[in-house]
Amino acid sequence: MRAVSVFTLVTILVAAPAAAGVIRGQLWLERSSVRKPALVAAARDAATTPAPDVRRLLAAQRGVSDAVLYVESIDERTEQRLARPKGGSWFSWLPWADKPEPRLKRLVQSKNRFDPRVFVTVAGESVELLNLDRVYHNTFSVSAAKRFDLGKYAPGATDTITFEHPGIVNLHCDIHPDEIGYVAVTPNHAYAAPDSLGRFELPRLPEGSYRLRYWHPHQGDHVLGVVVPRRGDVVLELAF
């Protein structure tokens, strides 16, 4: 019986798809930035670029970290690997393995703002909303991906929202009209957000063809076909 179990385990491990490479690169808020050599050089290697050029890049890219990039579809085994909690057992994806309880992601309201302004979660996940201000708040949305209204709640109050479907969910507070946020609900865990310079890197994916989407609250939604080779990464230069 033991030999059969070991053989079954080895068979599963061999059958698991090998992770081929990552999709990474540079995301520009404005296409005109690509034609400015100083900005391109600063994005390529900020550590050795003169400080004035880095400051110009940061100014040109202000708000780029609000973008979200994700792959539309991945195979189930890759999704199980990416969804595994960090620090969990390598074998936790196996059907008979104990599954650790996932921690709820937390979105807070602080200083009359949603923090972070753009929040990323995966379809089917629940998110904890926490009021850190000393005033009452409300959160509601009329977005197609999720319609809800939590009503008014006191300082320190928490609530939990489950986002069942992929899409962009606009968040509003009927007490503070300027308080606006976004929840980007992705279809899987193959997603990333760029840093303040616009650099991004998605999780490692198996060889294959993918549809990469990138979205920004003020720049809209874009899609691009990407092929991950058997060996090596995919390096992209993207612009809205």
GROMACS elastic network, one bead per residue, 0.5 to 0.9 nm:
[ bonds ]
;  ai    aj funct       b0    kb
    1     4     6  0.51597   500
    1     5     6  0.63008   500
    1     6     6  0.87384   500
    2     5     6  0.51023   500
    2     6     6  0.62287   500
    2     7     6  0.85563   500
    3     6     6  0.51706   500
    3     7     6  0.60726   500
    3     8     6  0.85436   500
    4     7     6  0.50383   500
    4     8     6  0.60647   500
    4     9     6  0.85856   500
    5     8     6  0.50621   500
    5     9     6  0.61809   500
    5    10     6  0.86378   500
    6     9     6  0.50899   500
    6    10     6  0.61744   500
    6    11     6  0.85506   500
    7    10     6  0.51308   500
    7    11     6  0.60848   500
    7    12     6  0.86624   500
    8    11     6  0.50551   500
    8    12     6  0.62580   500
    8    13     6  0.86900   500
    9    12     6  0.51855   500
    9    13     6  0.62618   500
    9    14     6  0.86774   500
   10    13     6  0.50889   500
   10    14     6  0.61277   500
   10    15     6  0.84911   500
   11    14     6  0.52070   500
   11    15     6  0.60656   500
   11    16     6  0.86792   500
   12    15     6  0.50393   500
   12    16     6  0.62315   500
   12    94     6  0.87807   500
   13    16     6  0.52746   500
   13    17     6  0.86814   500
   14    17     6  0.78997   500
   14    18     6  0.89123   500
   15    18     6  0.87746   500
   16    77     6  0.72732   500
   16    78     6  0.86384   500
   17    20     6  0.88210   500
   17    77     6  0.77151   500
   17    78     6  0.76631   500
   17   206     6  0.65033   500
   17   207     6  0.87167   500
   18   205     6  0.82645   500
   18   206     6  0.58470   500
   18   207     6  0.79642   500
   19    22     6  0.86101   500
   19    78     6  0.83978   500
   19   204     6  0.59301   500
   19   205     6  0.51325   500
   19   207     6  0.71765   500
   19   230     6  0.86798   500
   20   204     6  0.67661   500
   20   205     6  0.57926   500
   20   207     6  0.53384   500
   20   208     6  0.89126   500
   20   228     6  0.71741   500
   20   229     6  0.68282   500
   20   230     6  0.54277   500
   20   231     6  0.55872   500
   20   232     6  0.67990   500
   20   233     6  0.77394   500
   21   203     6  0.83197   500
   21   204     6  0.51003   500
   21   205     6  0.56051   500
   21   206     6  0.66980   500
   21   207     6  0.73948   500
   21   228     6  0.65555   500
   21   229     6  0.73157   500
   21   230     6  0.76376   500
   21   231     6  0.65477   500
   21   232     6  0.54172   500
   21   234     6  0.72169   500
   22   201     6  0.68465   500
   22   202     6  0.59611   500
   22   203     6  0.58762   500
   22   205     6  0.59760   500
   22   206     6  0.87066   500
   22   228     6  0.76021   500
   22   232     6  0.77984   500
   22   234     6  0.62267   500
   22   235     6  0.84353   500
   23   200     6  0.83460   500
   23   201     6  0.58869   500
   23   202     6  0.54302   500
   23   203     6  0.74553   500
   23   204     6  0.74265   500
   23   205     6  0.80744   500
   23   226     6  0.84393   500
   23   228     6  0.75739   500
   23   233     6  0.60692   500
   23   235     6  0.61753   500
   23   236     6  0.74610   500
   24   199     6  0.76178   500
   24   200     6  0.54312   500
   24   202     6  0.61357   500
   24   203     6  0.89929   500
   24   233     6  0.74598   500
   24   234     6  0.62035   500
   24   235     6  0.51271   500
   24   236     6  0.62336   500
   24   237     6  0.88481   500
   25   198     6  0.83499   500
   25   199     6  0.57788   500
   25   200     6  0.55967   500
   25   201     6  0.66180   500
   25   234     6  0.79185   500
   25   237     6  0.58258   500
   25   238     6  0.76999   500
   26    43     6  0.75228   500
   26    44     6  0.83933   500
   26   194     6  0.80800   500
   26   197     6  0.82155   500
   26   198     6  0.54974   500
   26   200     6  0.62710   500
   26   201     6  0.89637   500
   26   235     6  0.81688   500
   26   236     6  0.63546   500
   26   237     6  0.50228   500
   26   238     6  0.60657   500
   26   239     6  0.82860   500
   27    64     6  0.77925   500
   27    67     6  0.88531   500
   27   194     6  0.72891   500
   27   197     6  0.83320   500
   27   199     6  0.62252   500
   27   200     6  0.73482   500
   27   236     6  0.82023   500
   27   237     6  0.62246   500
   27   239     6  0.55600   500
   27   240     6  0.80263   500
   28    31     6  0.64612   500
   28    32     6  0.87325   500
   28    33     6  0.68587   500
   28    34     6  0.73701   500
   28    60     6  0.87915   500
   28    61     6  0.69422   500
   28    64     6  0.74723   500
   28   197     6  0.85967   500
   28   198     6  0.62475   500
   28   199     6  0.88866   500
   28   237     6  0.78525   500
   28   238     6  0.60686   500
   28   240     6  0.65941   500
   29    32     6  0.89073   500
   29    33     6  0.79305   500
   29    60     6  0.77601   500
   29    61     6  0.60721   500
   29    62     6  0.83805   500
   29    63     6  0.82670   500
   29    64     6  0.62101   500
   29   198     6  0.81273   500
   29   216     6  0.88359   500
   29   219     6  0.76857   500
   29   238     6  0.87849   500
   29   239     6  0.59431   500
   29   240     6  0.56437   500
   30    33     6  0.56826   500
   30    34     6  0.78392   500
   30    60     6  0.80518   500
   30    61     6  0.81278   500
   30   239     6  0.61853   500
   30   240     6  0.60328   500
   31    34     6  0.57635   500
   31    35     6  0.77775   500
   31   238     6  0.84545   500
   31   239     6  0.53479   500
   31   240     6  0.64136   500
   32    35     6  0.56215   500
   32    36     6  0.72633   500
   32   239     6  0.89468   500
   33    36     6  0.53543   500
   33    37     6  0.84263   500
   33    39     6  0.67262   500
   33    40     6  0.75391   500
   33    57     6  0.87479   500
   33    60     6  0.76352   500
   33    61     6  0.89509   500
   33   239     6  0.87934   500
   34    37     6  0.74892   500
   34    39     6  0.75439   500
   34    40     6  0.63616   500
   34   237     6  0.85876   500
   34   239     6  0.81453   500
   35    39     6  0.84308   500
   35    40     6  0.78552   500
   36    39     6  0.55536   500
   36    40     6  0.63513   500
   36    41     6  0.87914   500
   37    40     6  0.50568   500
   37    41     6  0.60463   500
   37    42     6  0.85143   500
   38    41     6  0.51899   500
   38    42     6  0.61483   500
   38    43     6  0.86599   500
   38    49     6  0.88487   500
   38    53     6  0.61372   500
   38    54     6  0.86144   500
   38    56     6  0.86495   500
   38    57     6  0.82764   500
   39    42     6  0.50530   500
   39    43     6  0.61747   500
   39    44     6  0.85952   500
   39    53     6  0.64967   500
   39    54     6  0.74226   500
   39    56     6  0.71525   500
   39    57     6  0.53718   500
   39    60     6  0.85163   500
   40    43     6  0.51678   500
   40    44     6  0.61931   500
   40    45     6  0.89021   500
   40    57     6  0.83624   500
   41    44     6  0.50349   500
   41    45     6  0.64002   500
   41    46     6  0.77270   500
   41    49     6  0.71254   500
   41    53     6  0.84268   500
   42    45     6  0.55237   500
   42    47     6  0.83468   500
   42    48     6  0.81857   500
   42    49     6  0.54886   500
   42    50     6  0.78949   500
   42    51     6  0.88866   500
   42    53     6  0.61629   500
   42    54     6  0.55118   500
   42    56     6  0.88558   500
   42    57     6  0.67544   500
   42   197     6  0.86059   500
   43    46     6  0.58832   500
   43    49     6  0.87188   500
   43    54     6  0.77837   500
   43    57     6  0.72932   500
   43   197     6  0.62883   500
   43   198     6  0.75962   500
   43   199     6  0.73968   500
   44    49     6  0.87731   500
   44   199     6  0.87237   500
   45    48     6  0.59548   500
   45    49     6  0.62813   500
   46    49     6  0.50355   500
   46    50     6  0.79968   500
   46    51     6  0.83835   500
   46    53     6  0.87745   500
   46    54     6  0.64306   500
   46   197     6  0.87211   500
   47    50     6  0.85178   500
   48    51     6  0.87355   500
   49    52     6  0.84719   500
   49    53     6  0.68291   500
   49    54     6  0.67345   500
   50    53     6  0.56475   500
   50    54     6  0.66279   500
   50    55     6  0.89779   500
   51    54     6  0.50654   500
   51    55     6  0.61915   500
   51    56     6  0.86655   500
   52    55     6  0.50875   500
   52    56     6  0.62549   500
   52    57     6  0.86574   500
   53    56     6  0.50215   500
   53    57     6  0.61747   500
   53    58     6  0.86579   500
   54    58     6  0.61686   500
   54    59     6  0.86008   500
   54   197     6  0.85546   500
   55    58     6  0.50709   500
   55    59     6  0.61923   500
   55    60     6  0.86206   500
   56    59     6  0.50970   500
   56    60     6  0.61478   500
   56    61     6  0.85255   500
   57    60     6  0.50806   500
   57    61     6  0.59836   500
   57    62     6  0.83979   500
   57   197     6  0.67677   500
   58    61     6  0.50705   500
   58    62     6  0.58104   500
   58   196     6  0.67093   500
   58   197     6  0.59534   500
   58   198     6  0.89809   500
   59    62     6  0.52258   500
   60    63     6  0.89372   500
   60   197     6  0.89093   500
   61    64     6  0.54239   500
   61    65     6  0.84148   500
   61   196     6  0.69434   500
   61   197     6  0.61482   500
   61   198     6  0.68439   500
   62    65     6  0.78756   500
   62   196     6  0.71074   500
   62   197     6  0.82009   500
   63    66     6  0.56787   500
   63    67     6  0.79418   500
   63   196     6  0.73862   500
   64    67     6  0.56948   500
   64   193     6  0.88399   500
   64   194     6  0.68705   500
   64   195     6  0.74285   500
   64   196     6  0.62371   500
   64   197     6  0.73142   500
   64   198     6  0.58949   500
   64   216     6  0.77718   500
   65    68     6  0.78953   500
   65   118     6  0.87921   500
   65   193     6  0.62245   500
   65   194     6  0.50845   500
   65   195     6  0.53030   500
   65   196     6  0.53598   500
   65   197     6  0.78888   500
   65   198     6  0.67173   500
   65   216     6  0.88544   500
   66   116     6  0.88098   500
   66   117     6  0.73691   500
   66   118     6  0.56914   500
   66   119     6  0.85943   500
   66   193     6  0.72831   500
   66   194     6  0.77933   500
   66   195     6  0.89689   500
   66   215     6  0.86801   500
   66   216     6  0.62365   500
   66   217     6  0.73264   500
   67   118     6  0.78402   500
   67   192     6  0.87606   500
   67   193     6  0.59819   500
   67   194     6  0.66660   500
   67   198     6  0.88574   500
   67   214     6  0.69720   500
   67   215     6  0.55089   500
   67   217     6  0.72925   500
   67   219     6  0.88170   500
   68   118     6  0.84859   500
   68   120     6  0.77498   500
   68   184     6  0.74538   500
   68   191     6  0.71936   500
   68   192     6  0.60504   500
   68   194     6  0.72574   500
   68   213     6  0.81844   500
   68   214     6  0.56562   500
   68   215     6  0.54100   500
   68   216     6  0.66002   500
   69   190     6  0.85412   500
   69   191     6  0.54808   500
   69   192     6  0.53139   500
   69   193     6  0.61503   500
   69   194     6  0.80592   500
   69   200     6  0.83942   500
   69   202     6  0.79081   500
   69   212     6  0.70373   500
   69   213     6  0.56369   500
   69   215     6  0.65175   500
   70    73     6  0.89552   500
   70   186     6  0.69061   500
   70   187     6  0.83427   500
   70   188     6  0.80567   500
   70   189     6  0.80375   500
   70   190     6  0.56819   500
   70   192     6  0.63981   500
   70   193     6  0.87847   500
   70   202     6  0.76381   500
   70   211     6  0.85118   500
   70   212     6  0.57902   500
   70   213     6  0.54538   500
   70   214     6  0.65441   500
   70   215     6  0.88863   500
   71    74     6  0.72472   500
   71   186     6  0.84051   500
   71   187     6  0.80663   500
   71   188     6  0.76562   500
   71   189     6  0.85257   500
   71   190     6  0.57289   500
   71   191     6  0.64830   500
   71   202     6  0.87693   500
   71   210     6  0.65726   500
   71   211     6  0.57350   500
   71   213     6  0.61909   500
   71   214     6  0.88713   500
   72   186     6  0.79919   500
   72   187     6  0.65310   500
   72   188     6  0.76553   500
   72   190     6  0.84002   500
   72   210     6  0.72552   500
   72   211     6  0.56479   500
   72   212     6  0.63132   500
   72   213     6  0.69401   500
   73   187     6  0.72041   500
   73   188     6  0.72500   500
   73   190     6  0.85437   500
   73   210     6  0.70667   500
   73   211     6  0.73531   500
   73   212     6  0.89605   500
   74    77     6  0.84491   500
   74    78     6  0.66213   500
   74    79     6  0.65859   500
   74   188     6  0.74951   500
   74   190     6  0.78108   500
   74   205     6  0.83772   500
   74   206     6  0.89763   500
   74   210     6  0.78352   500
   75    78     6  0.55155   500
   75    79     6  0.63755   500
   75    80     6  0.88785   500
   76    79     6  0.50457   500
   76    80     6  0.62373   500
   76    81     6  0.87312   500
   77    80     6  0.50913   500
   77    81     6  0.63525   500
   77    82     6  0.87624   500
   77    93     6  0.83922   500
   78    81     6  0.50793   500
   78    82     6  0.62222   500
   78    83     6  0.85300   500
   78   190     6  0.89407   500
   78   205     6  0.73028   500
   78   206     6  0.77762   500
   79    82     6  0.51088   500
   79    83     6  0.59243   500
   79    84     6  0.85607   500
   79   188     6  0.65125   500
   79   189     6  0.63793   500
   79   190     6  0.76227   500
   80    83     6  0.51345   500
   80    84     6  0.62498   500
   80    93     6  0.61399   500
   80   189     6  0.88371   500
   81    84     6  0.54254   500
   81    90     6  0.88291   500
   81    92     6  0.88564   500
   81    93     6  0.66188   500
   82    85     6  0.81801   500
   82   188     6  0.85534   500
   82   189     6  0.58250   500
   82   190     6  0.71492   500
   82   203     6  0.75788   500
   82   204     6  0.87778   500
   83    86     6  0.87404   500
   83   188     6  0.82297   500
   83   189     6  0.60874   500
   84    87     6  0.86146   500
   84    88     6  0.68417   500
   84    89     6  0.84733   500
   84    90     6  0.84176   500
   84    92     6  0.71977   500
   84    93     6  0.70628   500
   84    99     6  0.89142   500
   85    88     6  0.54741   500
   85    89     6  0.86007   500
   85   100     6  0.77770   500
   85   101     6  0.89391   500
   85   102     6  0.69612   500
   85   103     6  0.87172   500
   86    89     6  0.86663   500
   87    90     6  0.86023   500
   88    91     6  0.84144   500
   88    92     6  0.69061   500
   88    99     6  0.87403   500
   88   100     6  0.74268   500
   89    92     6  0.51864   500
   89    93     6  0.84548   500
   89    97     6  0.89927   500
   90    93     6  0.73777   500
   91    94     6  0.57124   500
   91    97     6  0.67869   500
   92    95     6  0.79889   500
   92    96     6  0.83487   500
   92    97     6  0.52568   500
   92    98     6  0.64134   500
   92    99     6  0.61125   500
   92   100     6  0.82182   500
   93    96     6  0.84986   500
   93    97     6  0.69346   500
   93    98     6  0.88858   500
   93    99     6  0.80049   500
   94    97     6  0.53838   500
   94    98     6  0.86398   500
   95    98     6  0.85173   500
   96    99     6  0.88688   500
   99   102     6  0.85412   500
  104   125     6  0.81276   500
  104   126     6  0.64015   500
  104   127     6  0.56571   500
  104   128     6  0.62068   500
  104   160     6  0.88393   500
  105   121     6  0.79223   500
  105   125     6  0.86358   500
  105   126     6  0.73415   500
  105   127     6  0.50982   500
  105   128     6  0.61029   500
  105   129     6  0.87328   500
  106   127     6  0.57686   500
  106   129     6  0.59242   500
  106   130     6  0.72086   500
  107   114     6  0.71454   500
  107   115     6  0.61800   500
  107   116     6  0.68308   500
  107   119     6  0.72498   500
  107   127     6  0.69951   500
  107   128     6  0.61488   500
  107   130     6  0.64123   500
  107   131     6  0.89433   500
  108   113     6  0.82239   500
  108   114     6  0.59182   500
  108   115     6  0.53163   500
  108   116     6  0.74613   500
  108   128     6  0.81809   500
  108   129     6  0.56193   500
  108   131     6  0.59011   500
  108   132     6  0.66319   500
  109   112     6  0.62762   500
  109   113     6  0.54251   500
  109   115     6  0.59841   500
  109   116     6  0.87451   500
  109   129     6  0.76471   500
  109   130     6  0.62555   500
  109   132     6  0.57603   500
  109   133     6  0.67400   500
  109   137     6  0.80815   500
  110   113     6  0.53473   500
  110   114     6  0.65085   500
  110   115     6  0.67273   500
  110   130     6  0.88097   500
  110   131     6  0.67817   500
  110   132     6  0.52324   500
  110   133     6  0.52926   500
  110   134     6  0.89835   500
  111   114     6  0.84072   500
  111   132     6  0.80438   500
  111   133     6  0.62114   500
  111   134     6  0.89325   500
  112   133     6  0.72286   500
  112   135     6  0.87522   500
  112   137     6  0.82888   500
  112   176     6  0.72115   500
  112   178     6  0.83056   500
  112   179     6  0.61293   500
  113   116     6  0.83548   500
  113   117     6  0.74148   500
  113   178     6  0.83016   500
  113   179     6  0.53141   500
  113   180     6  0.70646   500
  113   181     6  0.77232   500
  114   117     6  0.51818   500
  114   118     6  0.81863   500
  114   119     6  0.89155   500
  114   171     6  0.83967   500
  114   179     6  0.68746   500
  114   180     6  0.67961   500
  114   181     6  0.55811   500
  114   182     6  0.84484   500
  115   118     6  0.76725   500
  115   119     6  0.78991   500
  115   181     6  0.80053   500
  116   119     6  0.57606   500
  116   181     6  0.78585   500
  116   182     6  0.87240   500
  117   180     6  0.74591   500
  117   182     6  0.62166   500
  117   183     6  0.83473   500
  118   181     6  0.60321   500
  118   183     6  0.58194   500
  118   184     6  0.70000   500
  118   217     6  0.82880   500
  119   181     6  0.79337   500
  119   182     6  0.61443   500
  119   184     6  0.60769   500
  119   185     6  0.84471   500
  120   182     6  0.84768   500
  120   183     6  0.57167   500
  120   185     6  0.60180   500
  120   186     6  0.73176   500
  120   191     6  0.87623   500
  120   192     6  0.89022   500
  120   193     6  0.87030   500
  121   124     6  0.86905   500
  121   125     6  0.67009   500
  121   126     6  0.82514   500
  121   127     6  0.78743   500
  121   163     6  0.80537   500
  121   183     6  0.71701   500
  121   184     6  0.63859   500
  121   185     6  0.50626   500
  121   186     6  0.63221   500
  121   187     6  0.89826   500
  121   188     6  0.88561   500
  121   189     6  0.84183   500
  122   125     6  0.56743   500
  122   126     6  0.87316   500
  122   163     6  0.76833   500
  122   164     6  0.84838   500
  122   165     6  0.84923   500
  122   166     6  0.73260   500
  122   184     6  0.81328   500
  122   185     6  0.51355   500
  122   187     6  0.58904   500
  122   188     6  0.57379   500
  122   189     6  0.65233   500
  123   126     6  0.86976   500
  123   162     6  0.83845   500
  123   163     6  0.56971   500
  123   164     6  0.50617   500
  123   165     6  0.51223   500
  123   166     6  0.53526   500
  123   167     6  0.85663   500
  123   185     6  0.56396   500
  123   186     6  0.59542   500
  123   187     6  0.55236   500
  123   188     6  0.70567   500
  124   162     6  0.65194   500
  124   163     6  0.55650   500
  124   165     6  0.68662   500
  124   166     6  0.86813   500
  124   185     6  0.89271   500
  124   187     6  0.88739   500
  125   161     6  0.85602   500
  125   162     6  0.57735   500
  125   163     6  0.59798   500
  125   164     6  0.71017   500
  125   185     6  0.89658   500
  126   160     6  0.65118   500
  126   161     6  0.54367   500
  126   163     6  0.62580   500
  126   164     6  0.85561   500
  127   159     6  0.83821   500
  127   160     6  0.55687   500
  127   161     6  0.53043   500
  127   162     6  0.62286   500
  127   163     6  0.78850   500
  128   158     6  0.67259   500
  128   159     6  0.57380   500
  128   161     6  0.64812   500
  128   162     6  0.88778   500
  129   157     6  0.83313   500
  129   158     6  0.54436   500
  129   159     6  0.51986   500
  129   160     6  0.59903   500
  129   161     6  0.74852   500
  130   155     6  0.86120   500
  130   156     6  0.66594   500
  130   157     6  0.60065   500
  130   159     6  0.67385   500
  130   160     6  0.88673   500
  131   134     6  0.82114   500
  131   135     6  0.84728   500
  131   136     6  0.80137   500
  131   137     6  0.71422   500
  131   153     6  0.80336   500
  131   154     6  0.74079   500
  131   155     6  0.55128   500
  131   156     6  0.51078   500
  131   157     6  0.55805   500
  131   158     6  0.64576   500
  132   135     6  0.86621   500
  132   155     6  0.62391   500
  132   156     6  0.56098   500
  132   157     6  0.80728   500
  133   136     6  0.76277   500
  133   137     6  0.83373   500
  133   154     6  0.88179   500
  133   155     6  0.56617   500
  133   156     6  0.72693   500
  134   154     6  0.80039   500
  134   155     6  0.51016   500
  134   156     6  0.78296   500
  135   153     6  0.88842   500
  135   154     6  0.67157   500
  135   155     6  0.56037   500
  136   152     6  0.64331   500
  136   153     6  0.55468   500
  136   155     6  0.57766   500
  136   175     6  0.79435   500
  137   151     6  0.82144   500
  137   152     6  0.55948   500
  137   153     6  0.56452   500
  137   154     6  0.67978   500
  137   155     6  0.77248   500
  137   173     6  0.65510   500
  137   174     6  0.79547   500
  137   175     6  0.63693   500
  137   176     6  0.77275   500
  138   149     6  0.77229   500
  138   150     6  0.62929   500
  138   151     6  0.54364   500
  138   153     6  0.63139   500
  138   172     6  0.76580   500
  138   174     6  0.61120   500
  138   175     6  0.65401   500
  138   176     6  0.83635   500
  139   148     6  0.81711   500
  139   149     6  0.60612   500
  139   150     6  0.56271   500
  139   151     6  0.68716   500
  139   152     6  0.78124   500
  139   171     6  0.64069   500
  139   172     6  0.55262   500
  139   174     6  0.73001   500
  140   147     6  0.73942   500
  140   148     6  0.54051   500
  140   150     6  0.61723   500
  140   151     6  0.76810   500
  140   170     6  0.83739   500
  140   171     6  0.59022   500
  140   172     6  0.54360   500
  140   173     6  0.63441   500
  140   174     6  0.77124   500
  141   144     6  0.88188   500
  141   146     6  0.68600   500
  141   147     6  0.51660   500
  141   148     6  0.54650   500
  141   149     6  0.65384   500
  141   169     6  0.68013   500
  141   170     6  0.58327   500
  141   171     6  0.52567   500
  141   172     6  0.62858   500
  141   173     6  0.88511   500
  142   145     6  0.85403   500
  142   146     6  0.69453   500
  142   148     6  0.68629   500
  142   149     6  0.86163   500
  142   169     6  0.79898   500
  142   170     6  0.74505   500
  142   171     6  0.83903   500
  143   146     6  0.54620   500
  143   147     6  0.56517   500
  143   148     6  0.87412   500
  143   167     6  0.87386   500
  143   168     6  0.73742   500
  143   169     6  0.53581   500
  143   170     6  0.61170   500
  143   171     6  0.85446   500
  144   147     6  0.65983   500
  144   167     6  0.79428   500
  144   168     6  0.82697   500
  144   169     6  0.75658   500
  145   163     6  0.79625   500
  145   164     6  0.80284   500
  145   165     6  0.57934   500
  145   166     6  0.64767   500
  145   167     6  0.53056   500
  145   168     6  0.65163   500
  145   169     6  0.61058   500
  145   185     6  0.84036   500
  146   163     6  0.67223   500
  146   164     6  0.77608   500
  146   165     6  0.73835   500
  146   167     6  0.83538   500
  146   168     6  0.84960   500
  146   169     6  0.62255   500
  146   170     6  0.88383   500
  147   169     6  0.82982   500
  148   161     6  0.89490   500
  149   152     6  0.89734   500
  150   153     6  0.78874   500
  150   159     6  0.80612   500
  151   174     6  0.89161   500
  152   174     6  0.87533   500
  152   175     6  0.84002   500
  153   156     6  0.85752   500
  153   157     6  0.62333   500
  153   158     6  0.82642   500
  154   157     6  0.55034   500
  154   158     6  0.88753   500
  155   158     6  0.88886   500
  163   166     6  0.77417   500
  163   185     6  0.70828   500
  164   185     6  0.85362   500
  165   185     6  0.70407   500
  165   186     6  0.83041   500
  165   187     6  0.77294   500
  166   184     6  0.76868   500
  166   186     6  0.51664   500
  166   187     6  0.53786   500
  166   188     6  0.88842   500
  167   183     6  0.82338   500
  167   184     6  0.61447   500
  167   185     6  0.51375   500
  167   186     6  0.66602   500
  167   187     6  0.83159   500
  168   182     6  0.67851   500
  168   183     6  0.58265   500
  168   185     6  0.60807   500
  168   186     6  0.85624   500
  169   181     6  0.84455   500
  169   182     6  0.55962   500
  169   184     6  0.64229   500
  169   185     6  0.75076   500
  170   180     6  0.73084   500
  170   181     6  0.59992   500
  170   183     6  0.65220   500
  170   184     6  0.87837   500
  171   179     6  0.80997   500
  171   180     6  0.55627   500
  171   182     6  0.55299   500
  171   183     6  0.74042   500
  172   175     6  0.89535   500
  172   176     6  0.80605   500
  172   177     6  0.70487   500
  172   178     6  0.81044   500
  172   179     6  0.60040   500
  172   180     6  0.50147   500
  172   181     6  0.66724   500
  172   182     6  0.88239   500
  173   176     6  0.53608   500
  173   177     6  0.60353   500
  173   178     6  0.79647   500
  173   179     6  0.59196   500
  173   180     6  0.72127   500
  174   177     6  0.58994   500
  174   179     6  0.86319   500
  175   179     6  0.86929   500
  176   179     6  0.55568   500
  176   180     6  0.88393   500
  177   180     6  0.75505   500
  182   217     6  0.78283   500
  184   215     6  0.88831   500
  185   188     6  0.87565   500
  186   189     6  0.72933   500
  186   190     6  0.83707   500
  186   191     6  0.74524   500
  187   190     6  0.84576   500
  188   191     6  0.74699   500
  189   192     6  0.87641   500
  189   203     6  0.82691   500
  190   202     6  0.62992   500
  190   203     6  0.58678   500
  190   204     6  0.83093   500
  190   205     6  0.81441   500
  191   201     6  0.85249   500
  191   202     6  0.56696   500
  191   203     6  0.71189   500
  192   200     6  0.66105   500
  192   201     6  0.63451   500
  192   202     6  0.52483   500
  192   203     6  0.77805   500
  193   198     6  0.86242   500
  193   199     6  0.85230   500
  193   200     6  0.62926   500
  193   201     6  0.79869   500
  193   202     6  0.84277   500
  194   197     6  0.74187   500
  194   199     6  0.50706   500
  194   201     6  0.76077   500
  195   198     6  0.52197   500
  195   199     6  0.55018   500
  195   200     6  0.65710   500
  196   199     6  0.75895   500
  201   204     6  0.88409   500
  202   205     6  0.84035   500
  204   233     6  0.87426   500
  205   208     6  0.83067   500
  205   228     6  0.74933   500
  206   228     6  0.71340   500
  206   229     6  0.82525   500
  206   230     6  0.75936   500
  207   227     6  0.75289   500
  207   229     6  0.52110   500
  207   230     6  0.50493   500
  207   231     6  0.79343   500
  208   226     6  0.84392   500
  208   227     6  0.56918   500
  208   228     6  0.53040   500
  208   229     6  0.67469   500
  208   230     6  0.80079   500
  209   225     6  0.72033   500
  209   226     6  0.58073   500
  209   228     6  0.63143   500
  209   229     6  0.87391   500
  210   224     6  0.83877   500
  210   225     6  0.58701   500
  210   226     6  0.51915   500
  210   227     6  0.61470   500
  210   228     6  0.77470   500
  211   223     6  0.66268   500
  211   224     6  0.56892   500
  211   226     6  0.60687   500
  211   227     6  0.87078   500
  212   222     6  0.83384   500
  212   223     6  0.55862   500
  212   224     6  0.51505   500
  212   225     6  0.61128   500
  212   226     6  0.66143   500
  213   221     6  0.70075   500
  213   222     6  0.55732   500
  213   224     6  0.63824   500
  213   225     6  0.88240   500
  214   220     6  0.83578   500
  214   221     6  0.59001   500
  214   222     6  0.53645   500
  214   223     6  0.64322   500
  214   224     6  0.84697   500
  214   238     6  0.89599   500
  214   240     6  0.87354   500
  215   218     6  0.86607   500
  215   219     6  0.69407   500
  215   220     6  0.55323   500
  215   222     6  0.63116   500
  215   223     6  0.88021   500
  215   240     6  0.86990   500
  216   220     6  0.54334   500
  216   221     6  0.67542   500
  216   240     6  0.86602   500
  217   220     6  0.61269   500
  217   221     6  0.85831   500
  219   222     6  0.89237   500
  219   240     6  0.63071   500
  220   240     6  0.79432   500
  221   240     6  0.85294   500
  222   240     6  0.75391   500
  226   234     6  0.80703   500
  227   234     6  0.77666   500
  228   231     6  0.80984   500
  228   232     6  0.78695   500
  228   233     6  0.69718   500
  228   234     6  0.63157   500
  229   232     6  0.63737   500
  229   233     6  0.74153   500
  229   234     6  0.78988   500
